[in-house]
Amino acid sequence: MNVNLNNKKFKSEFNSKNGEISDQTIFSYNQSDNIIWAEYSGGEIIKGSIIGKVVENHLEFVYQHINQENELMTGKCITHLEQTKNGKVRLNETWQWTCKDNSSGKSTLIEI
């Protein structure tokens, strides 16, 4: 799927129990060529950022944020894009913390 994420906003539809984002977390994406970046905040997240790239049919990025407990959390993610029936973009993410317990999970974001 060939979609440009520039100026698109997303919120969580689903997240694994060991994740920290919720439907209160808003992601603001930008894209230039194959480089993507985003800022996110809301819910348990005070401030977060993403930097990554488009690789063939998916995104690869790293993320970092400060949560409500004032912890610095870091991770990495592979995201597959999907177009919904109503034309919105859905991000299907498989992620892993690179801090604390290094656990992994899945999340889904939907364009708002």
C-alpha positions in Angstrom: 0.0 0.0 0.0 1.5 3.3 -1.1 0.3 6.0 1.4 2.0 9.2 2.4 1.6 9.8 6.2 2.4 13.5 6.1 0.1 15.5 8.3 -2.0 12.4 9.3 -3.2 11.9 12.9 -3.9 8.6 14.5 -5.3 7.2 17.8 -5.2 3.7 19.3 -7.8 1.1 18.5 -6.0 -1.7 20.4 -2.9 -2.2 22.4 -1.3 -5.2 24.3 -1.6 -5.1 28.1 2.2 -4.3 28.4 1.9 -1.3 26.2 1.3 2.3 27.4 -0.7 4.0 24.7 -4.5 4.3 24.8 -7.3 5.9 22.8 -6.3 9.1 24.7 -2.9 9.1 22.9 -2.8 11.1 19.7 0.0 10.5 17.1 0.8 13.3 14.6 2.8 11.8 11.6 5.0 13.5 9.1 6.7 12.0 6.0 9.3 13.2 3.5 10.3 10.6 0.8 10.9 7.4 2.8 11.6 9.1 6.1 8.8 9.2 8.7 8.6 10.9 12.1 5.9 11.6 14.6 5.1 13.1 18.0 2.6 11.7 20.4 1.1 12.4 23.8 -2.0 11.8 25.8 -3.2 9.3 28.4 -0.2 7.7 30.1 2.2 9.5 27.7 3.5 13.0 28.6 5.6 13.4 25.4 6.8 10.9 22.8 8.6 10.8 19.4 9.1 8.4 16.6 11.7 8.3 13.8 11.9 5.8 11.1 11.6 4.9 7.4 9.4 3.2 4.8 10.9 -0.2 3.8 9.1 -1.8 0.9 5.5 -2.4 2.2 6.0 -1.5 5.9 7.4 1.0 8.3 10.4 0.5 10.6 10.9 2.9 13.4 12.1 3.5 17.0 10.1 5.3 19.6 10.8 7.0 22.9 8.5 8.7 25.4 8.2 10.0 29.0 5.2 8.4 30.8 3.2 9.7 33.7 5.6 8.0 36.1 8.4 10.2 34.6 10.1 7.1 33.1 11.9 7.3 29.8 10.6 4.4 27.7 12.2 3.2 24.4 11.3 0.7 21.8 11.3 -0.4 18.2 8.4 -1.2 15.9 7.5 -2.7 12.5 4.2 -1.4 11.1 2.0 -2.6 8.2 -0.4 -0.2 6.7 -3.9 -1.1 5.7 -6.7 0.9 4.0 -10.1 0.6 5.6 -13.4 0.4 3.7 -14.1 4.0 4.5 -10.7 5.2 3.2 -8.9 5.6 6.6 -5.4 4.3 7.2 -4.9 1.7 9.9 -1.4 1.0 11.3 -0.9 -2.6 12.4 2.1 -2.6 14.7 4.4 -5.2 16.2 6.6 -3.6 18.8 9.2 -4.4 21.4 10.4 -2.4 24.4 14.2 -1.8 24.3 14.1 -0.9 28.0 12.9 -2.6 31.2 11.8 -6.2 30.4 12.2 -6.0 26.6 8.8 -7.5 26.2 6.9 -7.2 22.9 3.3 -6.6 21.9 0.9 -5.5 19.2 -1.1 -2.4 18.7 -3.5 -0.9 16.1 -3.8 2.8 15.3 -6.6 4.3 13.2 -6.5 7.6 11.3 -8.6 10.3 12.8 
